[in-house]
């Protein structure tokens, strides 16, 4: 049965979707109060930021003479917003649709999804951590008020920051749990970061910071089936998803996991204290990954090297051919100001605040 048919049959189901409306309204209100500019960027583009772990939707644009030009649906508004930052817009946010292919048959993914991105100029990922804590509490207060009004509850209730998701209670009050990837590897996977990387002091022209052989050996010892073609990033991702992620945001409060290995953060600045790590964080609530943040990379030369690497990886993995966004590199060369930005999945926020197990319950028209 399609969603519209279920809604017609059971009008009570509208409640979740009305909460979705309130969440989007609350987000916009939160950033407007803080003098962020709201922007609109294109959904169809001729060039993209190449990322090896994503697959794109491709189509063709016809001119008046029906000459074809390949174009792509955006996987996020990031490249366009950063061009606006170079132009001088300052702090800004966008609520928009994005598209990622091959993301069907999942309770957490839909090929078309709604994304929130915001950027702070002169900020680092630590500033965005604080934004996240404030935003989630702001949304919660608005949703609770909305629910009370809908239920015609006139009792004065003490404001609190507690929420329940899938039988688990979470307190959204600050400070949230913060744990580095290195700490999480040791705590949950019993792996030392030095076991799977080469420390910088041992680096020379004949080796790499991220040798596939080292992480493959560790993964095989833990029972993972590793093939010769698997990259360091792919193997690390298996370990992270299976042994670390299930523990994040499950201790009664949200978790911020930060300082990711550099290959897992292609658009982030490297840490000055250890360039095996990048200034990236994700935040989790009750096991749901909700946001992904970087202190943004501003060095166009380094970004060009990453573009080339990602293009080569895409070719090796047999993914569709894309055109790298060279205009983005020109913008970086012109001068992206020091800034930090984050992408947050609004559909997953709706899952959280409506206690929905599947993303399809948070959408008016989920892809079956």
C-alpha contacts under 8 A as a table, 3 or more apart, distances in Angstrom:
res1	aa1	res2	aa2	distance
1	X	5	X	6.31
1	X	6	X	6.62
2	X	5	X	5.33
2	X	6	X	6.41
3	X	6	X	5.07
3	X	7	X	6.14
3	X	364	X	6.40
3	X	365	X	6.45
3	X	366	X	7.80
4	X	7	X	5.04
4	X	8	X	6.19
4	X	364	X	7.39
4	X	365	X	7.91
5	X	8	X	5.13
5	X	9	X	6.16
6	X	9	X	5.04
6	X	10	X	5.96
6	X	13	X	7.78
7	X	10	X	5.15
7	X	11	X	5.32
7	X	12	X	7.62
7	X	13	X	5.83
7	X	14	X	6.48
8	X	11	X	5.96
10	X	13	X	6.00
11	X	14	X	5.66
12	X	15	X	5.93
13	X	16	X	6.20
13	X	17	X	7.50
14	X	17	X	5.23
14	X	18	X	6.12
15	X	18	X	5.12
15	X	19	X	6.28
16	X	19	X	5.08
16	X	20	X	6.39
16	X	350	X	7.87
16	X	354	X	5.83
16	X	361	X	7.98
16	X	362	X	7.03
17	X	20	X	4.84
17	X	21	X	6.49
17	X	362	X	6.68
17	X	363	X	7.41
17	X	364	X	7.39
18	X	21	X	5.02
18	X	22	X	6.43
19	X	22	X	4.91
19	X	23	X	6.16
19	X	143	X	6.73
19	X	146	X	7.78
19	X	350	X	7.43
19	X	353	X	7.89
19	X	354	X	7.29
20	X	23	X	5.08
20	X	24	X	6.40
20	X	350	X	5.63
20	X	362	X	7.37
21	X	24	X	5.37
21	X	25	X	6.22
22	X	25	X	5.00
22	X	26	X	6.00
22	X	142	X	7.39
22	X	143	X	6.70
22	X	146	X	7.68
23	X	26	X	5.02
23	X	27	X	6.23
23	X	139	X	6.15
23	X	142	X	7.76
23	X	143	X	7.04
23	X	350	X	7.31
24	X	27	X	5.18
24	X	28	X	6.36
24	X	346	X	7.83
25	X	28	X	5.31
25	X	29	X	6.19
26	X	29	X	5.01
26	X	30	X	6.02
26	X	138	X	7.40
26	X	139	X	5.78
26	X	142	X	6.77
27	X	30	X	5.10
27	X	31	X	6.50
27	X	135	X	7.37
27	X	139	X	7.00
28	X	31	X	5.52
28	X	32	X	6.11
29	X	32	X	5.14
29	X	33	X	6.10
30	X	33	X	5.46
30	X	34	X	6.75
30	X	135	X	6.95
30	X	138	X	7.33
31	X	34	X	5.05
31	X	35	X	6.42
31	X	36	X	5.41
31	X	93	X	7.49
32	X	35	X	5.03
32	X	36	X	5.53
32	X	37	X	7.23
32	X	38	X	7.95
33	X	36	X	7.67
35	X	91	X	7.77
36	X	90	X	7.84
36	X	91	X	5.13
36	X	92	X	4.68
36	X	93	X	6.58
37	X	89	X	7.65
37	X	90	X	7.73
37	X	91	X	6.40
37	X	92	X	4.47
37	X	93	X	6.34
38	X	92	X	5.69
38	X	93	X	5.10
38	X	94	X	5.66
39	X	81	X	7.87
39	X	92	X	6.89
39	X	93	X	6.27
39	X	94	X	5.41
40	X	94	X	6.47
40	X	96	X	7.73
41	X	77	X	6.44
41	X	80	X	6.18
41	X	81	X	7.14
42	X	45	X	6.77
42	X	74	X	7.80
42	X	77	X	7.63
42	X	80	X	7.67
43	X	73	X	5.60
43	X	74	X	5.29
43	X	77	X	7.78
43	X	97	X	7.45
43	X	98	X	7.15
44	X	71	X	6.52
44	X	72	X	5.58
44	X	73	X	4.72
44	X	74	X	6.13
45	X	48	X	7.09
45	X	71	X	5.53
45	X	72	X	5.39
45	X	73	X	6.44
45	X	74	X	6.77
46	X	69	X	7.97
46	X	70	X	6.61
46	X	71	X	4.37
46	X	72	X	6.10
46	X	323	X	7.29
47	X	71	X	7.09
47	X	72	X	7.21
47	X	322	X	7.04
47	X	323	X	4.91
47	X	324	X	5.36
47	X	325	X	4.55
47	X	326	X	7.67
48	X	72	X	7.56
48	X	74	X	7.43
48	X	79	X	7.75
48	X	322	X	7.03
48	X	323	X	6.23
48	X	324	X	5.16
48	X	325	X	4.79
49	X	79	X	7.01
49	X	307	X	7.39
49	X	324	X	5.65
49	X	325	X	5.62
50	X	307	X	6.18
50	X	310	X	5.99
50	X	311	X	6.16
50	X	322	X	7.13
50	X	323	X	7.72
50	X	324	X	5.83
50	X	325	X	7.91
51	X	54	X	5.75
51	X	307	X	7.96
51	X	310	X	5.69
51	X	311	X	7.52
51	X	314	X	7.55
52	X	55	X	7.74
52	X	310	X	5.39
52	X	311	X	7.13
52	X	313	X	5.85
52	X	314	X	4.98
52	X	317	X	7.96
54	X	100	X	6.86
54	X	101	X	7.61
55	X	100	X	5.98
55	X	101	X	5.16
55	X	102	X	6.75
55	X	319	X	6.85
55	X	320	X	7.29
56	X	72	X	6.71
56	X	73	X	6.83
56	X	74	X	7.66
56	X	75	X	7.03
56	X	99	X	7.33
56	X	100	X	5.58
56	X	101	X	5.39
56	X	320	X	7.43
57	X	72	X	5.67
57	X	73	X	5.50
57	X	99	X	7.07
57	X	100	X	6.69
57	X	101	X	5.80
58	X	70	X	6.93
58	X	71	X	5.85
58	X	72	X	4.51
58	X	73	X	6.54
59	X	70	X	5.87
59	X	71	X	5.49
59	X	72	X	6.11
60	X	68	X	5.88
60	X	69	X	5.36
60	X	70	X	4.50
60	X	71	X	5.55
61	X	68	X	5.64
61	X	69	X	5.14
61	X	70	X	6.26
61	X	71	X	6.46
62	X	65	X	7.43
62	X	66	X	4.78
62	X	67	X	5.39
62	X	68	X	4.82
62	X	69	X	6.54
63	X	66	X	5.00
63	X	67	X	5.49
63	X	68	X	6.88
64	X	67	X	7.50
73	X	98	X	7.35
73	X	99	X	6.14
74	X	77	X	6.70
74	X	98	X	5.67
74	X	99	X	5.94
74	X	100	X	7.93
75	X	98	X	5.02
75	X	99	X	4.90
75	X	100	X	5.60
76	X	79	X	7.79
76	X	97	X	7.94
76	X	98	X	5.38
76	X	99	X	7.50
76	X	115	X	7.46
77	X	80	X	5.67
77	X	81	X	6.16
77	X	94	X	7.93
77	X	96	X	7.79
77	X	98	X	7.56
77	X	117	X	7.58
78	X	81	X	5.26
78	X	82	X	6.14
78	X	117	X	7.63
79	X	82	X	5.29
79	X	83	X	6.46
79	X	328	X	6.38
80	X	83	X	5.21
80	X	84	X	6.59
80	X	328	X	7.94
81	X	84	X	5.03
81	X	85	X	6.33
82	X	85	X	4.82
82	X	86	X	6.26
82	X	328	X	7.95
82	X	336	X	7.22
83	X	86	X	5.08
83	X	87	X	6.33
83	X	328	X	6.73
83	X	331	X	5.92
83	X	332	X	7.98
83	X	336	X	7.89
84	X	87	X	4.89
84	X	88	X	6.38
84	X	89	X	5.82
85	X	88	X	5.06
85	X	89	X	5.30
85	X	90	X	6.01
85	X	336	X	6.56
85	X	337	X	7.12
86	X	89	X	7.64
86	X	331	X	6.37
86	X	332	X	7.38
86	X	334	X	7.28
86	X	335	X	6.00
86	X	336	X	4.80
86	X	337	X	6.60
89	X	92	X	7.25
90	X	120	X	7.25
90	X	121	X	6.01
91	X	118	X	7.58
91	X	119	X	5.64
91	X	120	X	4.82
91	X	121	X	5.80
92	X	118	X	5.70
92	X	119	X	5.61
92	X	120	X	7.08
93	X	116	X	7.21
93	X	117	X	5.50
93	X	118	X	4.05
93	X	119	X	6.40
94	X	115	X	7.97
94	X	116	X	5.72
94	X	117	X	5.43
94	X	118	X	6.50
95	X	114	X	7.03
95	X	115	X	5.76
95	X	116	X	4.60
95	X	117	X	6.74
96	X	114	X	5.60
96	X	115	X	5.54
96	X	116	X	6.68
97	X	112	X	6.76
97	X	113	X	5.58
97	X	114	X	4.50
97	X	115	X	6.07
98	X	112	X	5.88
98	X	113	X	5.52
98	X	114	X	6.16
98	X	115	X	6.62
99	X	111	X	5.48
99	X	112	X	4.66
99	X	113	X	6.39
100	X	103	X	6.40
100	X	111	X	5.05
100	X	112	X	6.74
101	X	104	X	7.95
101	X	111	X	5.64
102	X	111	X	7.10
103	X	106	X	7.00
103	X	109	X	5.75
103	X	110	X	5.84
103	X	111	X	5.18
104	X	109	X	6.45
104	X	110	X	5.84
104	X	111	X	6.29
104	X	367	X	7.43
104	X	368	X	7.61
105	X	109	X	7.77
105	X	368	X	7.58
106	X	109	X	5.32
106	X	110	X	7.34
107	X	357	X	7.37
107	X	358	X	4.59
107	X	359	X	5.52
107	X	360	X	7.12
108	X	348	X	7.41
108	X	358	X	6.30
108	X	359	X	5.39
109	X	113	X	7.97
109	X	359	X	6.63
110	X	113	X	5.95
110	X	359	X	7.33
110	X	360	X	7.80
110	X	366	X	6.92
110	X	367	X	6.42
111	X	367	X	7.21
112	X	367	X	7.87
113	X	345	X	7.69
113	X	346	X	7.96
113	X	347	X	6.84
114	X	345	X	6.36
114	X	346	X	5.59
114	X	347	X	6.20
115	X	343	X	6.60
115	X	344	X	5.81
115	X	345	X	4.87
115	X	346	X	5.52
115	X	347	X	7.81
116	X	343	X	5.61
116	X	344	X	5.07
116	X	345	X	6.36
116	X	346	X	6.45
117	X	341	X	6.97
117	X	342	X	5.47
117	X	343	X	4.45
117	X	344	X	6.32
118	X	341	X	5.51
118	X	342	X	5.76
118	X	343	X	7.04
119	X	339	X	6.75
119	X	340	X	5.61
119	X	341	X	4.14
119	X	342	X	6.75
120	X	123	X	5.60
120	X	128	X	7.81
120	X	339	X	5.48
120	X	340	X	5.51
120	X	341	X	6.39
121	X	337	X	6.60
121	X	338	X	6.04
121	X	339	X	4.27
121	X	340	X	6.75
122	X	337	X	7.12
122	X	338	X	5.10
122	X	339	X	5.01
122	X	340	X	7.70
123	X	126	X	7.81
123	X	127	X	5.97
123	X	128	X	7.78
123	X	295	X	7.63
123	X	338	X	6.72
123	X	339	X	4.89
123	X	340	X	5.50
124	X	127	X	5.53
124	X	128	X	6.94
124	X	294	X	7.75
124	X	295	X	4.99
124	X	296	X	7.97
124	X	338	X	7.95
124	X	339	X	6.14
124	X	340	X	5.02
125	X	128	X	5.08
125	X	129	X	6.34
125	X	279	X	6.63
125	X	280	X	6.82
125	X	281	X	7.30
125	X	293	X	6.51
125	X	294	X	5.77
125	X	295	X	4.95
125	X	340	X	5.62
125	X	341	X	7.39
126	X	129	X	5.08
126	X	130	X	6.81
127	X	130	X	5.38
127	X	131	X	6.53
127	X	340	X	7.95
128	X	131	X	4.78
128	X	132	X	6.18
128	X	293	X	7.49
128	X	340	X	7.02
128	X	341	X	7.13
128	X	342	X	7.38
129	X	132	X	5.23
129	X	133	X	6.58
129	X	256	X	7.76
130	X	133	X	5.23
130	X	134	X	6.36
131	X	134	X	5.20
131	X	135	X	5.97
132	X	135	X	5.12
132	X	136	X	6.12
133	X	136	X	5.53
133	X	137	X	6.46
133	X	172	X	7.32
133	X	173	X	7.43
133	X	174	X	6.50
133	X	175	X	7.75
133	X	176	X	7.49
134	X	137	X	5.35
134	X	138	X	6.14
135	X	138	X	4.99
135	X	139	X	6.19
136	X	139	X	5.21
136	X	140	X	6.15
136	X	172	X	7.17
137	X	140	X	5.06
137	X	141	X	6.26
137	X	161	X	6.57
137	X	172	X	6.34
137	X	173	X	7.14
138	X	141	X	5.34
138	X	142	X	6.47
139	X	142	X	5.21
139	X	143	X	6.13
140	X	143	X	5.12
140	X	144	X	6.10
140	X	161	X	7.22
140	X	353	X	7.55
141	X	144	X	5.24
141	X	145	X	6.25
141	X	159	X	7.68
141	X	161	X	7.77
142	X	145	X	5.17
142	X	146	X	6.15
143	X	146	X	4.99
143	X	147	X	6.12
143	X	353	X	7.72
144	X	147	X	5.10
144	X	148	X	6.18
145	X	148	X	5.17
145	X	149	X	6.24
146	X	149	X	5.15
146	X	150	X	6.19
147	X	150	X	5.08
147	X	151	X	6.17
148	X	151	X	5.16
148	X	152	X	5.92
148	X	153	X	5.07
148	X	154	X	7.56
149	X	152	X	4.85
149	X	153	X	6.24
149	X	154	X	7.89
150	X	153	X	7.74
161	X	171	X	5.60
161	X	172	X	5.26
161	X	173	X	5.72
162	X	169	X	6.91
162	X	170	X	5.66
162	X	171	X	4.46
162	X	172	X	6.18
162	X	173	X	7.95
163	X	169	X	5.80
163	X	170	X	5.26
163	X	171	X	6.37
163	X	172	X	7.47
163	X	353	X	7.79
164	X	167	X	6.20
164	X	168	X	5.41
164	X	169	X	4.40
164	X	170	X	6.01
164	X	355	X	7.19
165	X	168	X	5.20
165	X	169	X	6.46
165	X	170	X	7.56
165	X	286	X	6.91
165	X	352	X	6.24
165	X	353	X	7.70
165	X	355	X	5.05
165	X	356	X	7.87
166	X	355	X	6.08
166	X	356	X	7.57
166	X	357	X	7.09
168	X	250	X	7.93
168	X	252	X	7.43
168	X	286	X	7.14
169	X	252	X	5.89
170	X	251	X	7.86
170	X	252	X	4.44
170	X	253	X	4.90
170	X	254	X	7.25
170	X	285	X	7.67
170	X	286	X	7.30
171	X	252	X	6.10
171	X	253	X	5.00
171	X	254	X	7.56
172	X	176	X	7.39
172	X	253	X	6.06
172	X	254	X	6.62
173	X	176	X	7.10
173	X	253	X	7.93
176	X	253	X	6.32
176	X	254	X	5.48
176	X	255	X	5.89
176	X	256	X	6.99
177	X	249	X	7.98
177	X	253	X	6.92
177	X	254	X	6.20
177	X	255	X	4.65
177	X	256	X	6.09
178	X	255	X	5.75
178	X	256	X	4.72
178	X	257	X	5.91
178	X	258	X	7.48
179	X	183	X	6.27
179	X	184	X	6.48
179	X	255	X	7.41
179	X	256	X	6.34
179	X	257	X	4.96
179	X	258	X	6.41
180	X	183	X	5.13
180	X	184	X	6.15
180	X	257	X	5.31
180	X	258	X	4.67
180	X	259	X	5.71
180	X	260	X	7.70
181	X	184	X	4.93
181	X	185	X	5.99
181	X	257	X	6.14
181	X	258	X	5.86
181	X	259	X	5.95
181	X	260	X	5.81
181	X	261	X	7.90
182	X	185	X	5.19
182	X	186	X	6.41
182	X	192	X	7.31
182	X	193	X	5.98
182	X	259	X	7.87
183	X	186	X	5.24
183	X	187	X	6.01
184	X	187	X	4.99
184	X	188	X	5.74
184	X	189	X	7.38
184	X	244	X	6.57
184	X	257	X	7.96
185	X	188	X	5.68
185	X	189	X	5.04
185	X	190	X	6.11
185	X	191	X	5.40
185	X	192	X	6.73
185	X	193	X	7.21
185	X	240	X	7.90
185	X	244	X	7.00
186	X	189	X	5.79
186	X	190	X	4.42
186	X	191	X	4.91
186	X	192	X	5.67
186	X	193	X	7.82
187	X	190	X	5.83
188	X	243	X	6.17
188	X	244	X	5.71
188	X	247	X	7.89
189	X	239	X	7.54
189	X	243	X	5.64
189	X	244	X	6.68
191	X	195	X	6.89
192	X	195	X	5.25
192	X	196	X	7.31
193	X	196	X	5.61
193	X	197	X	6.32
194	X	197	X	5.13
194	X	198	X	6.39
194	X	199	X	6.57
195	X	198	X	7.96
195	X	214	X	6.92
195	X	215	X	7.36
195	X	218	X	7.63
196	X	210	X	7.11
196	X	211	X	7.32
196	X	214	X	5.11
196	X	215	X	4.53
196	X	218	X	7.24
197	X	209	X	5.53
197	X	210	X	4.89
197	X	211	X	6.30
197	X	214	X	6.95
197	X	215	X	7.42
198	X	202	X	6.47
198	X	203	X	6.71
198	X	208	X	6.78
198	X	209	X	4.65
198	X	210	X	6.37
198	X	211	X	7.29
199	X	202	X	5.71
199	X	203	X	6.81
199	X	209	X	6.61
199	X	276	X	7.82
200	X	203	X	5.12
200	X	209	X	6.85
200	X	274	X	7.72
200	X	275	X	7.73
200	X	276	X	7.66
203	X	207	X	6.29
203	X	208	X	6.46
203	X	209	X	6.71
204	X	207	X	5.78
204	X	208	X	7.49
205	X	208	X	7.82
207	X	211	X	7.42
208	X	211	X	5.73
209	X	276	X	6.80
210	X	232	X	6.54
211	X	214	X	5.63
211	X	215	X	6.94
211	X	232	X	6.77
212	X	215	X	5.54
212	X	216	X	5.90
212	X	230	X	7.87
212	X	231	X	6.10
212	X	232	X	4.75
213	X	216	X	5.10
213	X	217	X	6.11
214	X	217	X	5.30
214	X	218	X	6.53
215	X	218	X	5.14
215	X	219	X	6.06
215	X	232	X	6.62
215	X	235	X	7.03
215	X	236	X	7.38
216	X	219	X	5.05
216	X	220	X	6.03
216	X	226	X	6.54
216	X	232	X	7.67
216	X	235	X	6.90
217	X	220	X	5.29
217	X	221	X	6.29
218	X	221	X	5.19
218	X	222	X	6.59
219	X	222	X	5.17
219	X	223	X	6.56
219	X	224	X	5.41
219	X	225	X	7.91
219	X	226	X	7.44
219	X	235	X	7.29
219	X	239	X	7.51
220	X	223	X	5.01
220	X	224	X	4.94
220	X	225	X	6.39
220	X	226	X	6.61
221	X	224	X	7.44
226	X	230	X	6.68
226	X	235	X	7.55
227	X	230	X	5.50
230	X	234	X	6.06
230	X	235	X	6.63
231	X	234	X	5.19
231	X	235	X	6.39
232	X	235	X	5.34
232	X	236	X	6.11
233	X	236	X	5.14
233	X	237	X	6.01
233	X	263	X	6.41
233	X	264	X	6.64
234	X	237	X	5.11
234	X	238	X	6.42
235	X	238	X	5.19
235	X	239	X	6.54
236	X	239	X	5.20
236	X	240	X	6.10
237	X	240	X	4.99
237	X	241	X	5.97
238	X	241	X	5.34
238	X	242	X	6.08
239	X	242	X	5.35
239	X	243	X	5.64
239	X	244	X	7.23
240	X	243	X	5.55
240	X	244	X	4.94
240	X	245	X	6.02
241	X	244	X	6.08
241	X	245	X	5.15
241	X	246	X	7.29
242	X	245	X	6.59
242	X	246	X	6.96
243	X	246	X	6.65
243	X	247	X	7.83
244	X	247	X	5.75
244	X	248	X	6.99
245	X	248	X	5.31
245	X	287	X	6.96
246	X	250	X	7.80
246	X	287	X	5.87
247	X	250	X	5.77
247	X	251	X	7.81
247	X	287	X	6.91
248	X	251	X	7.66
248	X	254	X	7.55
248	X	255	X	5.70
248	X	257	X	7.96
248	X	284	X	5.86
248	X	285	X	7.19
248	X	286	X	7.06
248	X	287	X	5.61
249	X	252	X	7.00
249	X	253	X	5.83
249	X	254	X	4.37
249	X	255	X	4.56
249	X	283	X	7.84
249	X	284	X	4.92
249	X	285	X	4.33
249	X	286	X	4.64
249	X	287	X	5.44
249	X	288	X	7.58
250	X	253	X	6.77
250	X	254	X	7.31
250	X	285	X	6.80
250	X	286	X	4.61
250	X	287	X	5.99
251	X	254	X	7.73
251	X	286	X	7.84
252	X	286	X	7.69
253	X	285	X	6.94
253	X	286	X	7.74
254	X	283	X	7.00
254	X	284	X	5.64
254	X	285	X	4.62
254	X	286	X	7.06
255	X	283	X	5.60
255	X	284	X	5.23
255	X	285	X	6.58
256	X	281	X	6.50
256	X	282	X	5.78
256	X	283	X	4.41
256	X	284	X	6.49
257	X	281	X	5.48
257	X	282	X	5.58
257	X	283	X	6.36
258	X	279	X	7.12
258	X	280	X	5.66
258	X	281	X	4.05
258	X	282	X	6.59
259	X	277	X	5.71
259	X	278	X	5.40
259	X	279	X	5.17
259	X	280	X	5.35
259	X	281	X	6.32
260	X	264	X	6.34
260	X	265	X	6.76
260	X	277	X	5.51
260	X	278	X	5.49
260	X	279	X	6.92
260	X	280	X	5.82
260	X	281	X	7.09
261	X	264	X	5.54
261	X	265	X	6.97
261	X	276	X	5.80
261	X	277	X	4.52
261	X	278	X	6.08
262	X	265	X	5.28
262	X	266	X	6.79
262	X	270	X	6.85
262	X	275	X	7.29
262	X	276	X	5.47
262	X	277	X	4.84
262	X	278	X	5.00
263	X	266	X	6.11
265	X	268	X	5.44
265	X	278	X	6.31
265	X	279	X	7.98
265	X	280	X	6.56
265	X	294	X	7.74
266	X	303	X	7.87
266	X	306	X	6.55
267	X	294	X	7.15
267	X	296	X	6.19
267	X	297	X	5.43
267	X	303	X	7.27
268	X	278	X	5.94
268	X	279	X	5.95
268	X	280	X	6.40
268	X	294	X	5.07
268	X	295	X	5.49
268	X	296	X	4.78
268	X	297	X	4.67
269	X	278	X	5.61
269	X	279	X	5.71
269	X	294	X	7.40
269	X	295	X	5.75
269	X	296	X	5.72
269	X	297	X	4.51
269	X	298	X	7.54
270	X	274	X	7.57
270	X	275	X	5.30
270	X	276	X	7.40
270	X	277	X	5.84
270	X	278	X	4.11
270	X	279	X	6.05
270	X	297	X	7.98
271	X	274	X	5.43
271	X	275	X	5.35
271	X	276	X	7.72
271	X	277	X	5.73
271	X	278	X	5.30
271	X	279	X	6.10
272	X	275	X	6.25
274	X	277	X	5.88
275	X	278	X	6.94
279	X	294	X	5.80
279	X	295	X	5.53
280	X	292	X	7.35
280	X	293	X	5.44
280	X	294	X	4.43
280	X	295	X	6.56
281	X	292	X	5.92
281	X	293	X	5.21
281	X	294	X	6.67
282	X	289	X	7.04
282	X	290	X	7.33
282	X	291	X	5.35
282	X	292	X	4.48
282	X	293	X	6.19
283	X	289	X	6.03
283	X	290	X	5.90
283	X	291	X	5.49
283	X	292	X	6.97
284	X	287	X	5.84
284	X	288	X	5.23
284	X	289	X	4.54
284	X	290	X	5.81
284	X	291	X	7.57
285	X	288	X	5.22
285	X	289	X	6.83
285	X	290	X	7.39
288	X	348	X	7.55
290	X	344	X	5.63
290	X	345	X	5.76
290	X	348	X	6.43
290	X	349	X	6.98
291	X	342	X	6.63
291	X	343	X	5.50
291	X	344	X	4.19
291	X	345	X	6.52
292	X	342	X	5.48
292	X	343	X	5.40
292	X	344	X	6.61
293	X	340	X	7.34
293	X	341	X	5.67
293	X	342	X	4.04
293	X	343	X	6.47
294	X	340	X	5.72
294	X	341	X	5.75
294	X	342	X	6.46
295	X	339	X	6.26
295	X	340	X	4.29
295	X	341	X	6.69
296	X	338	X	7.17
296	X	339	X	5.84
296	X	340	X	5.21
296	X	341	X	6.82
297	X	303	X	7.37
298	X	303	X	7.91
298	X	332	X	6.15
298	X	335	X	7.28
298	X	336	X	5.61
298	X	337	X	7.26
298	X	338	X	7.02
299	X	302	X	5.50
299	X	303	X	6.26
299	X	332	X	6.86
299	X	333	X	7.41
300	X	303	X	4.84
300	X	304	X	6.01
300	X	329	X	5.82
300	X	330	X	7.84
300	X	332	X	5.21
300	X	333	X	5.37
301	X	304	X	5.10
301	X	305	X	6.44
302	X	305	X	5.16
302	X	306	X	6.34
303	X	306	X	5.01
303	X	307	X	6.12
303	X	329	X	7.39
304	X	307	X	4.95
304	X	308	X	6.28
304	X	329	X	7.00
305	X	308	X	5.19
305	X	309	X	6.28
306	X	309	X	5.04
306	X	310	X	6.06
307	X	310	X	5.19
307	X	311	X	6.10
307	X	324	X	7.21
308	X	311	X	5.14
308	X	312	X	6.28
309	X	312	X	5.18
309	X	313	X	6.24
310	X	313	X	4.98
310	X	314	X	6.10
311	X	314	X	5.11
311	X	315	X	6.33
311	X	324	X	8.00
312	X	315	X	5.11
312	X	316	X	6.30
313	X	316	X	5.06
313	X	317	X	6.08
314	X	317	X	5.12
314	X	318	X	6.19
314	X	319	X	5.31
314	X	320	X	7.57
314	X	321	X	7.77
315	X	318	X	5.18
315	X	319	X	6.17
315	X	320	X	7.93
315	X	321	X	7.49
316	X	319	X	7.85
325	X	328	X	5.38
325	X	329	X	7.03
326	X	329	X	5.01
326	X	330	X	6.34
327	X	330	X	4.92
327	X	331	X	6.19
328	X	331	X	5.02
328	X	332	X	6.29
329	X	332	X	5.00
329	X	333	X	6.13
330	X	333	X	5.03
330	X	334	X	6.19
331	X	334	X	5.00
331	X	335	X	6.43
331	X	336	X	6.96
332	X	335	X	5.05
332	X	336	X	5.21
333	X	336	X	7.59
345	X	348	X	5.42
345	X	349	X	6.47
346	X	349	X	4.88
346	X	350	X	6.28
347	X	350	X	5.09
347	X	351	X	6.36
347	X	359	X	6.50
347	X	362	X	5.93
347	X	363	X	7.10
348	X	351	X	4.79
348	X	352	X	6.23
348	X	359	X	6.58
348	X	362	X	7.67
349	X	352	X	5.05
349	X	353	X	6.22
350	X	353	X	5.23
350	X	354	X	5.87
350	X	356	X	7.77
350	X	362	X	5.75
351	X	354	X	5.40
351	X	355	X	5.68
351	X	356	X	4.58
351	X	357	X	6.74
351	X	358	X	6.98
351	X	359	X	6.25
351	X	361	X	7.35
351	X	362	X	5.78
352	X	355	X	5.21
352	X	356	X	6.52
353	X	356	X	7.88
356	X	359	X	7.23
356	X	361	X	6.23
356	X	362	X	7.16
357	X	361	X	7.61
358	X	361	X	5.65
358	X	362	X	7.42
359	X	362	X	5.23
359	X	363	X	6.82
359	X	366	X	7.98
360	X	363	X	5.36
360	X	364	X	7.99
360	X	365	X	7.84
360	X	366	X	5.20
360	X	367	X	7.81
361	X	364	X	7.93
363	X	366	X	5.51
